[in-house]
């Protein structure tokens, strides 16, 4: 019974709608900023009849067609519009569902050329989580328009489970990446703890400076020339990935590991020129927006509503 209670409390303890609403604003706004200049035009010409067209599971299971480039451009505009409206909280449920469906199609199309970007797949899943949530109940145009007639929503587990689901998703992704390194199935082709003790990490950083688009800073070369520092960074990154799921169980680790994961992603981008930008919007779900000083008034109101219930 105690385990069942803890499980129930983890997912569905009453929580203010403010936290999920803040995540909605930042998440959809960030996704829009990533794709605002992406037209998706040209993918139809590239993939139709191409020998390297390898449709992902979404296209195989649903037998989805490849629309023309003109239609794809219209779909891209519609997707960006749904992201903006979902961010503002206007017709939030409809727009979040549209953002998920259109985003799933367009991003799946981009990943049907023989390669699948795992960070893009995670982005689609989070779009689906938000589409199923009640993320527009606060800090939204919908809430502002109905405030005069309807009472403000009370704290509920409906505002908690979407955030916790994103936590679980990120934990599994990081854990899988760490296990892949330990098993030697990582793209770097180094087995087990050779990722930490070998020269693979240093070689990866040096290699990036021979690419057509080298990294923004030269810190990677300096680190690569100091073996102990390269080993330390490789070991730290491996530990963060493998131990990331502990963030689900401890409040202090819930701050430490996501913060280290975020810094690791930014460091990879600066020192190696490899930016996993689709990961970055996920980190907004780890920040307790409802507990920040600006939310004290909302917290007092939520406490009063919870007592009334």
N, C-alpha and C positions, 0 to 999 in steps of 0.2 A: 504493500500500500504506500509506503514512503517513496519507493521508486516511482510508482505511478503518479503520485502527487507531484514529485519533482519534475517528471516529464510533462505533466499538465501545466505546471507553473512556468516551465521554460518556454513553452509555446504560446500559452493562452492566458497568462496573467493580465489583468486589466491594465491598459497603458493608454496614455494620452494620444489623441490623433495628431498632435503637433509634430511628434518625432517622425512618423511616417510621411506626413505632409512635407516636412523639410527635405526628407530624402527624395520625395517625388520631384520637387522643384529642382534640386541640384542634379539628380540623375538624368531627367529628361533634358534639362538645359545642357548638361555635359555631352550627352549623346548627340544632340543637335549640333553642338559646336564641332564634333568630330566629323560629321557628314554633311555640313551645310553646303559645301561646294562640290559634293559628289553627285553627278548627274545619272550614273549607272547606264548612260547611253554607250553603246558599243559592245556591251556584253552579249546582246542577241547576235550581232554579226560575228562575234568571236566564237560563240559556242554552237550555233546552229550548224550541224553537219560537221563539226570539227572532230578530228579523230581523238583528241584529248578530252572530249566532253565526258566527264565522270560525275553524273548527278549524285548529290548527297541523298541521304535516306528520305528527306522530305519530298523530293521530286519523285523518287521511286515509288514510295507508298501511295502518294496522292495523285500520281501521274500528272503533275503540273506541267503546263506548257511553258515554252520560252516565248514571251511576248516580243513584239518588235521593239526596236530602239526608241521609237517615238512613244510607245505605250510605257516603256520602262521609265522614260523621263517624266511622264505624267505621274506614274506611281511614286517616283522619288519625291516629286513635289508634294504629293498627298501625304507621304510618310513624314516629311519634314514639317508639314503643317500640323499633323497629328501630334508630333513631338512638342511643338510650341504650345498647342492648345492644352495638351496634357500637363505641361509644365505650369501653365497659367491656371489650370484647374477649371477650364470651361468644358462642360459636357465630359467630365473626366473619365467616366466609365467607358463611354463610346470611343473617346479619343485614345485611351490607353489600350483598348482592344484593337483599334485600327493600327496603332503604332506597333503592336506585337505582330499582327498578321502581315502587314506590309513589310515590316522590318525582317520578319522571318523569311519571306519570299525573296526580297532583294539581297539579303546577306547570304542566304542559301545559294542563290544564283552565283554570287561572287566566289563561292567556295566549291563550285562544281567544275573546276578546271584541273582537277587532279590533286589539289591541296586543300586541307581543311585547317583553318586557324582556330585553335582552341579558345583563344580569347574572344573571338567573334561568337562562337557557339555559346559561351557563358553569357554574353550580352543578350542574345536572343532569349535565353532561359529567364533572365532577370526581367526582360520586357514582358514575358508571360506571367511571371509572379506579380508584377505590378498591375497587369490587366485583370487579375483575379482579386485584387485587394480593394479596400475602400480608402485609397490614398487621397481621394479628393474631398474628404469630409471636413478638412480644416485647411486654412491658408490657401484658399482657392476662390475663384470667381463663383463657383457653384455655391460654396458656403456663404459668401457675401450676399448672394441673391436670395437665399432662403433664410437668412438670419432673422428677418423681421417676423416670419411666421412660424418657423420650426425651432425647437430648442436646440442648443448646441449639443453635439454628440458627447456622451459620457465616455469615460475610459472603458476600453474593451479589449479583449484578446484579438479582435479583428485587426487592430493596429500593431499587434506584436508579432504574429506569426510570419508576415511577409519579410520583416527585417531579419528574423531568426533564420528563415529559409535561405536568404542571401548569405548569411554567416555560414550556414552548413555547406552551401555550394562552394564558396571560396575556400573553406577548409578542405574539402575533398579535392579540389583542383590543386591546391598547393601540396597536399599530402601525396597525391599521385605523382606530381613532378619530382618530389624528393625521393619517393620509392623508385621511380624510373632511373634516377641517377645511381641509387644504390645497387639496383639490379643490372646496370649497364645497358639499359634500353633507351637512354637519353640520346638526343641527336649528337651530343659531343663525343659519343663512342668511347667513353672512359668507364671502366667497370668499378663498381663498389666505391670504396674509399679512395680510389685513385683520383676521383674528382677533387678530393681535398689534398692528398699528399703528392699527387703528380703535377706535371707541368701543363695539363690541359687547360686550366683556367687562364694561366698566363698566355698561352698560345692563342686562345680565343680573343683576348683583348688586343694582342699584337696584330692578329690577322685583320681585325676590323680597320686598321689604319692603312691597309692595302686595298680596301674597297673603294669604288668610285665616290661614295659619299662617306668620308671618314667621320668619326665622332666629333662632337662639338668641342670637347676639351681633351687635353693630352694626359689627363690623370691616369688613364689606363696603362700607358706606356711606363709611367713612373712606377706604378704598382707592380707591373709585370717584371720590372727589373729588381724588385725586392721580393724574393721568393717567400719569405716568412709572411709578408703582408698579403700576398696573393693567396697563400694557403689559409690564412686567417679569414679572408673574405669568402673564399670558397666554402670553408667549413661553416661560417656563419650563415651563408645563404642556404646551405643544405639543412642546417639545424632549424632555421625559420620555416622551411617548407615542411619538414617532417613533423615538427612540433606544433605547427599552426593549429591543428584541431583542438589543442588544449585551450585555445581562446574560447571555446564553447562552454567551458566548465569553470573558469576562474575570471573574476572581474578584472583583476590586475593584469593578467595575461591578455585579456580582451583588449587592453590598450597597447601592451608591449608588442605583440606579434603583428597585429595589423599595421602599427606604425612602422615597424621594421620592414614589413612586406612592402609598404608604400615607398619607403626610402630605398629599398632594394630595386624596385621597379624604376624609380627616377635615376638611381645610380647606373643601372644597366643602360638606360637611354643616353645619359651624358657620356659615360666612359666607353660604351661599345656601339653607340648609334643604333641600338635596337629598342624601339619604343613599343611597348605593349599598351597602347593608349586605351584600348577597350577595357583594360583592367581598372583603370583609374576611377571611373564613375562608381565602381562597386564599393570603394572605401568610404563613401559618404554614409553608408549604412552602419558603419561601426561607430560613428560619432553620436553620442547621446544628446541630440538636439533638444529634446524636451527637458533636459536637466541644466541647460546653460542659463546664465543669469537673465537673458532676455525672455526666457520662458517661465519666470517665476510666477507671473500673474496667471498664466495658463495653468500652472501646476496647482495653485491655490483653488482655482475654479474647478479643476478636475477632481481635487480632493473633496470639495464640497458636493459635487455631483455623485461621487462614489459613495459618500456617506448617506446621501439621500436614497441611493439605490439600496 
